[in-house]
Structures are given as structure tokens and as C-alpha cells.
């Protein structure tokens, strides 16, 4: 099923697929042409007569199931805007970003940045859900894994993956996926999670990545790397970027309405 609140996008390949139904030739080509990844399915259906919406949804769902239509790239939802950082969290990275934010401009929208110096996934989940409910764009930056640091893509309230999608991606790649649930339950039970040491040069690299992403949000045509996960490997001081897909089974952003707000 097409996820509510997610943009629908045609796969840029040549497909031959037969669709039938009374009068489909009068409205279906126009509907498919509008599947450019910039509008949600709900918004596309709103352009049709009310009687046509149920069969149109059924046809779109079939095409989505066949991967003829896919979720639109998050880059297509980019809206140029200036931001000023609002740093939350604890540790040397949050301290450094607060100092940099105070020295910079205070103009523009507020961009929350949740910084972590420990593996407290429960706190990140709570922060993510609060931002989703509030329709807030935000960033996550952590040095909690100790051997590496992460700077997330901007999490948009109405498009692209959310932080819980990212957590699901980590689980699938992990040789011990149950560790994530154990850490979440540990924190929710009120038990402490200790901060980890991280060298100052690594903190500075992560801080500069956050500033770069803030600045790129103000660009009209930012590089695709803005919406990728950046990973700093401490052993080599190498920074790599990785595409973050939407998790079709995400319990958080998989239930957005047409405005991107979580249902329930």
C-alpha cells in the first residue's frame, strides 16, 4: 500500500502495463503524469472527481505494488529556507555547536539539532516523534557509538525517511539487532547510559557537517549529499555518506496524513 503522506514518483524506466476500466483514458494519463514525486497520493487524488478517487487509488496501489510507482526522492520535497540552530542534548558536540550557533546569525527558521554522547536510542525516538507531531524539520548528530559519529540527513516532517526509519536500517545491518531494543528498554527503565569519550578533532568534523547541512537547506538546488547520512570513522578520520530509504514498515512515518503529520 502507498504510505500515507508520502510522495508518489514514476520509476524512470520503460514499462508496458495494461490497465482497464470504464473511462480510464480520460483521467488516468493525467494522474500518472502528475506522479513526479512532489505531491502525496492524497493531494493527487484531490484533483479528481470524488467518484473517481476509489478506482484511482486502487490502480495507483497496484502500480505501487509492482514498483512501477515508488516513493519520491526526498530531494524533490526540498524547500529553500534559512535556519538557525537550536541545539539540544549533552556532551562535547552539543557544547561546540552551541558556541558556533551563538557566533553565527540568528535569522531564519529554527532547526533543532539533537546531539548525543551516548547510545540513548529511547531519547532519540522521543525527540523524533515530538518533531513529527509538530511538523518540524530537524537534525540528529551523535558520537554515541564511540568508534564513529553520525550526522543525519534533515528529517522533513512530510517527506523522506524519519529517524525511526534510520533506526530500522541500523537494525537490519547489525549482527545483533536485538541490542537496539535492549538499549531502548534499558533507558526507559530509568537505568543510566554512560557517555563515551570522543576526540576533539572528530567533534569538530561532526559540528562542521551540521553547519554545512544547515547552510545547504538555504540553497535553492542543494547537493543530494544534504539528504544522506554522513558517517565519520574515527580510526581513519574518513567521512562517507549513505542513502537512507524510507522504511515501508516504519511504525512512525508510515502513518502520516496528507500533510505529513503522524496519524494517531
C-alpha positions in Angstrom: 0.0 0.0 0.0 1.2 3.5 -0.7 2.3 5.1 2.6 0.0 8.0 3.5 1.7 11.3 3.3 4.5 10.0 1.0 5.2 11.5 -2.4 4.5 9.2 -5.4 7.1 9.0 -8.2 7.3 7.2 -11.5 10.2 4.8 -12.0 12.3 6.3 -14.9 12.2 3.1 -17.0 10.2 1.8 -19.9 7.3 -0.3 -18.7 4.4 -1.9 -20.6 1.5 -2.4 -18.3 -2.2 -2.7 -19.3 -4.8 -1.0 -17.2 -8.5 -1.2 -17.9 -11.7 0.3 -16.6 -14.6 2.5 -17.7 -13.3 5.9 -18.8 -9.7 5.5 -17.5 -8.4 7.0 -20.7 -10.0 10.3 -19.7 -8.3 10.8 -16.3 -5.6 8.1 -15.7 -2.9 9.5 -18.1 -3.2 12.9 -16.4 -2.9 11.3 -13.0 0.2 9.3 -13.9 1.8 12.3 -15.5 1.4 14.1 -12.1 3.3 11.4 -10.2 6.5 13.4 -10.2 7.5 12.7 -6.6 6.5 16.2 -5.4 2.9 15.5 -4.2 1.3 12.9 -2.0 -1.2 10.4 -3.2 -3.9 12.2 -1.2 -3.1 15.5 -2.9 -3.1 13.9 -6.4 -6.5 12.2 -5.7 -8.0 15.5 -4.6 -7.7 16.8 -8.2 -10.1 14.1 -9.3 -13.9 14.0 -9.1 -14.9 12.3 -5.8 -16.4 9.3 -7.7 -13.1 8.6 -9.4 -11.0 8.6 -6.3 -11.6 5.0 -5.1 -10.8 3.4 -8.5 -7.9 5.7 -9.0 -6.5 4.8 -5.6 -6.9 1.1 -6.4 -4.9 1.5 -9.7 -2.2 3.5 -8.0 -1.9 0.9 -5.3 -1.5 -1.8 -7.9 1.3 0.1 -9.7 3.0 0.8 -6.4 2.9 -2.9 -5.5 4.5 -3.7 -8.9 7.2 -1.0 -8.3 6.0 0.9 -11.3 5.4 3.8 -8.9 7.8 4.4 -5.9 8.2 6.9 -3.1 9.5 10.1 -4.5 13.1 11.1 -3.6 13.2 13.4 -0.6 15.3 15.9 -2.6 12.1 16.8 -4.6 10.5 17.9 -1.4 13.3 20.4 -0.6 12.0 23.9 0.2 14.7 26.6 0.4 14.8 28.2 3.8 17.3 29.9 6.1 17.7 28.2 9.5 19.3 29.0 12.8 20.4 26.1 15.1 18.6 25.2 18.3 20.9 22.7 19.9 19.6 20.1 22.4 21.3 17.3 24.1 24.5 16.9 26.1 28.2 16.3 25.5 31.1 18.0 23.7 29.3 18.1 20.3 26.3 19.9 21.7 28.7 22.3 23.6 30.6 23.0 20.4 27.5 23.6 18.3 26.0 25.9 20.9 29.2 28.0 20.7 29.1 28.1 16.9 25.4 28.9 16.9 25.9 31.8 19.2 28.7 33.2 17.0 26.5 32.9 13.8 23.4 34.6 12.5 20.1 34.1 14.4 17.9 34.7 11.3 15.5 32.3 9.8 13.5 29.3 11.0 14.5 27.2 14.0 16.4 24.0 13.2 16.6 21.7 16.2 19.7 19.6 16.4 19.6 16.7 18.8 23.1 15.8 19.9 24.0 12.7 21.8 27.2 11.5 23.5 25.8 8.1 24.4 23.7 5.3 22.9 20.3 6.5 24.2 18.0 5.5 21.4 15.0 6.0 23.6 15.7 9.7 23.9 16.2 10.0 20.1 12.9 8.2 19.5 11.1 10.6 21.8 12.7 13.6 20.1 11.9 12.3 16.6 8.2 11.7 17.5 7.9 15.1 19.0 9.2 16.7 15.8 7.0 14.6 13.7 3.9 15.6 15.6 5.0 19.2 15.5 5.8 19.2 11.7 9.4 20.2 12.5 12.5 19.7 10.3 15.4 18.6 12.5 18.9 17.0 12.5 20.5 14.3 14.6 24.2 14.2 15.4 25.8 11.6 17.7 29.1 10.3 18.8 27.5 7.6 20.9 28.9 4.6 19.0 32.4 5.9 20.2 34.3 4.5 17.1 32.3 6.6 14.7 30.0 9.6 14.6 26.8 10.3 12.6 25.2 13.3 11.2 21.7 12.6 9.9 20.0 14.0 6.8 17.5 16.7 7.6 14.4 14.9 8.7 11.5 16.6 6.9 8.0 16.3 8.5 6.2 15.4 5.3 8.7 13.6 3.1 11.6 11.1 3.2 12.7 8.8 6.0 12.2 9.7 9.6 14.6 8.8 12.5 12.7 5.6 13.2 13.4 4.6 9.5 17.1 5.2 10.2 16.9 3.0 13.3 15.3 0.2 11.3 18.1 0.5 8.8 20.7 0.1 11.6 18.8 -2.9 12.9 18.9 -4.7 9.5 22.6 -4.1 9.2 23.5 -5.1 12.7 24.7 -8.7 13.6 22.9 -8.2 16.9 19.7 -6.3 16.1 18.2 -7.1 19.4 20.7 -4.8 21.0 18.8 -1.7 19.9 15.6 -2.9 21.7 17.6 -3.8 24.8 19.2 -0.3 24.9 15.8 1.3 24.5 14.2 -0.7 27.3 17.3 -0.1 29.4 16.9 3.7 29.1 13.1 3.6 29.5 13.6 1.6 32.7 15.4 4.6 34.2 18.8 2.9 34.1 21.8 5.0 33.2 23.7 5.0 29.9 27.2 6.4 30.2 28.7 9.0 27.8 31.6 7.9 25.7 34.9 9.6 25.0 35.4 11.2 21.6 38.5 13.2 20.4 38.2 16.9 19.8 39.1 16.7 16.0 36.2 14.3 15.5 33.8 16.5 17.4 34.9 19.4 15.2 34.3 17.5 11.9 30.8 16.5 13.1 30.0 20.1 14.1 31.1 21.4 10.7 28.9 18.8 8.9 25.9 20.1 10.9 26.7 23.6 9.9 27.1 22.6 6.3 23.7 20.9 6.2 22.1 24.0 7.8 23.6 26.2 5.1 22.6 23.8 2.3 19.0 23.9 3.5 19.0 27.6 2.4 20.2 26.7 -1.1 17.7 26.5 -4.0 19.4 23.5 -5.5 21.4 21.7 -2.8 23.6 18.7 -3.5 22.0 15.3 -2.9 24.5 14.7 -0.1 22.4 17.0 2.0 19.8 14.3 2.3 22.3 11.5 3.1 23.6 10.1 6.3 27.2 11.1 7.0 29.4 8.8 8.9 32.8 9.7 10.4 35.1 6.7 11.1 37.5 7.7 13.9 40.2 5.2 13.0 40.8 6.7 9.6 39.0 10.1 10.0 37.2 9.2 6.8 33.7 10.7 6.2 31.3 8.7 4.0 27.7 9.4 3.0 24.9 6.9 2.6 21.4 6.9 1.1 18.7 6.4 3.7 15.5 4.8 2.3 12.0 5.1 3.7 11.2 2.0 5.8 7.9 0.7 4.5 7.3 -0.9 7.9 8.1 2.2 9.9 5.7 2.5 12.8 6.1 6.2 12.9 6.1 7.9 9.5 4.2 5.0 7.8 1.0 6.5 9.2 1.2 10.1 8.0 -1.7 12.0 6.7 -1.7 14.1 3.6 0.2 16.9 5.5 2.8 14.5 6.7 1.5 14.5 10.3 1.5 11.1 12.0 -1.9 9.5 12.5 -2.9 8.6 16.0 
